[in-house]
Amino acid sequence: MILEIKNLKKVYGDKTVVNIEYLQIAEGETVGLVGNNGAGKTTFFRMLLDLIRPSEGSVLSKGENVMQTDAWKDYTASFLDEGFLIDYLTPEEYFIFIGSLHNLSQADVSAYLSRYTEFFNGEIINSGKYIRDFSKGNQNKVGIAAALMQNPEFLVLDEPFANLDPTTQIRLKTILRSLKSERRLTTFISSHDLNHVTDVCDRIILLEKGLVIKDFMKDENSLKELEEYFSE
Ligand SMILES: Nc1ncnc2c1ncn2[C@@H]1O[C@H](COP(=O)(O)OP(=O)(O)OP(=O)(O)O)[C@@H](O)[C@H]1O
């Protein structure tokens, strides 16, 4: 079991924004987290990654509490928002820096980047610009590519399709599918885009006011069911 959540709660003031009794994610699953604004998706992801402390409960990665160990950091990669970037670097400098944290040489990083030319669509590499000068969509591309470069077993992405152009959205889905089939990558992604989520995920978790309202395996009716749920 790559991830196990036990009685996880986050309380701000008198408001419980995440309240998940039990949840587990197995190796190789692609799980989509959906829910309206304020449902608690980002807060939940931040607790998964030990970026904020839960008020109660625990997150176990391969059986170890993420608050008490570091081993999970070797096989987990994530991109939640631009806060993960270093905006006064160029994308190349940023990739080299992230690579150096994961024992990748400059040659390894260049080899990796050359495989992602299509994903970058000519806009990221050799642009001579700092990350801060890129559009939000292109900043997202840098963050997602840096996460993938770490060759993770477990990938967490918060709204990866937002701000990406349709071509890149489709390319990202293709990349996620091939990493799943080639390397059994486990992916946990949040999204407001029900089409993309049902397209790429094999399991969908619906969060509302911090609670898991639905947790089901995707089938051919899932998109319609989700659309009905959200139109009520
Ligand atoms: N630091 C904080 N202090 C107080 N309340 C917070 C804090 N962080 C988040 N919240 C509240 O927690 C709730 C959940 O927010 P969160 O960002 O996790 O939702 P979300 O599902 O990711 O929403 P969105 O789809 O808009 O990104 C919201 O009501 C938010 O206002």
The ligand as an ORCA input file, in Angstrom:
! r2SCAN-3c Opt
* xyz 0 1
  N      -4.408     28.670      6.333
  C      -5.749     28.630      6.373
  N      -6.429     29.278      7.335
  C      -7.785     29.231      7.389
  N      -8.545     28.555      6.511
  C      -7.927     27.911      5.520
  C      -6.494     27.905      5.390
  N      -6.165     27.153      4.317
  C      -7.336     26.719      3.780
  N      -8.385     27.170      4.514
  C      -9.812     26.882      4.252
  O      -9.944     25.491      4.086
  C     -10.964     25.193      3.135
  C     -10.385     24.228      2.107
  O      -9.467     24.919      1.267
  P      -8.638     24.176      0.125
  O      -7.769     25.200     -0.507
  O      -8.019     22.973      0.685
  O      -9.804     23.737     -0.877
  P      -9.708     23.212     -2.363
  O     -10.641     22.046     -2.451
  O      -8.292     22.978     -2.744
  O     -10.310     24.440     -3.176
  P     -10.019     24.941     -4.677
  O     -10.759     23.992     -5.560
  O     -10.642     26.301     -4.667
  O      -8.558     24.963     -4.895
  C     -11.412     26.527      2.562
  O     -12.602     26.891      3.212
  C     -10.298     27.466      2.942
  O     -10.773     28.769      3.108
*
